[in-house]
Amino acid sequence: APTGHTVPVREVRLAAGAGFVVIICGEIMTMPGLPKAPSSEKIFLNEEGQIEGLF
């Protein structure tokens, strides 16, 4: 086995629902999660029947 190497652990996260312990090393970036409220909650029809709140 190789020796003399170090792994820079920056952060440890618990993904309890998935049953994982996630180790974040060095400059690795993770994907963002989903927001608490979905964007669809801001979409509605105005008085003229036009869709608002898409973007």
N, C-alpha and C positions, 0 to 999 in steps of 0.2 A: 504494500500500500504506500502511496506517496506520503511524504512527510515534509514539514517545514512550510506549510501553506496555512494562511489564516482566511477565514470567511467573515467579512464585516457584517454582522447582524445589526440592522438598524431598528427593527421593530418586530414585535411578535403580536399577532392578532388571533383571536379565537372566533371561529365561524361555528358557533354552537349548533345552529340548525343543521348544518351540513356535517358536523362532527369532525371538523378539520382544525388543526393548529397551523396557521400560515406564518411563515418566517419571511420577512422582507429584508433582503440583503443589498448592500451597496446602493446604487442609484436606480434600482428597478422601480418602474412606475406601475401602479395597478389601475385597472379600469374603474371609472366612477360607478357608483351604485345608482339605483333609481331614486327619484325624489319621494318624499313622504306623500305628497298629493299629486295625482296624475294631471297632466296638462289638459286632459279632456274636461276637467271640472271648470275650466275657464271659457269653454266654447258654448255659445248660445245664439239664438236667433233674435234679432232686434225687431222693432215694430213693423218694419218694411219687409220682414221675412228674409233678410240677409244674414249670412253667418258672420259672427264676430268672435274674436279671441283665438284665431288660429295661429297667428304669429305676432 
